[in-house]
């Protein structure tokens, strides 16, 4: 963008990307929290995930998700050149695994 003569465009784009990432993290924490809470109510997850704050937030799932995010930050600090490939590989494997299990359950 600087070569095109638009010096502030790079900063604006960075703000948009960071805002989108924060929004995605918020959505994932909410979704995982409600999923684990529902699973705990059905006996399919540890009962500790049934604990709610006084505002009705499953706080233990938020703590667990924050811990997972912190692990990502630590990995990015320790192995910044490989962390993207590792996380992308785990996500790809998880997606293929889920679809394989769906396929096997249909068969």
JOSUL-V724977 format. One record per backbone hydrogen bond with DSSP energy under -1.0 kcal/mol. CO is the residue of the C=O (numbers start at 1). NH is the residue of the N-H. Records with the same first field share a line. If there is no record, write none. Layout:
CO = NH / NH
This chain:
1 = 6
2 = 5
8 = 12
9 = 13
10 = 14
11 = 15
12 = 16
13 = 17
14 = 18
15 = 19
16 = 20
17 = 21
18 = 22
19 = 23
20 = 24
21 = 25
22 = 26
23 = 27
24 = 28
25 = 29
26 = 30
27 = 31
28 = 32
29 = 33
30 = 34
31 = 35
32 = 36
33 = 37
34 = 38
35 = 39
36 = 40
37 = 41
38 = 42
39 = 44
40 = 43
46 = 49
47 = 50
48 = 51
53 = 56
57 = 53 / 59
58 = 62
59 = 63
60 = 64
61 = 65
62 = 66
63 = 67
64 = 68
65 = 69
66 = 70
67 = 71
68 = 72
69 = 73
70 = 74
71 = 75
72 = 76
73 = 77
74 = 78
75 = 79
79 = 82 / 83
82 = 86
83 = 87
84 = 88
85 = 89
86 = 90
87 = 91
88 = 92
89 = 93
90 = 94
91 = 95
92 = 96
93 = 97
94 = 98
95 = 99
96 = 100
97 = 101
98 = 102
99 = 103
100 = 104
101 = 105
102 = 106
103 = 107
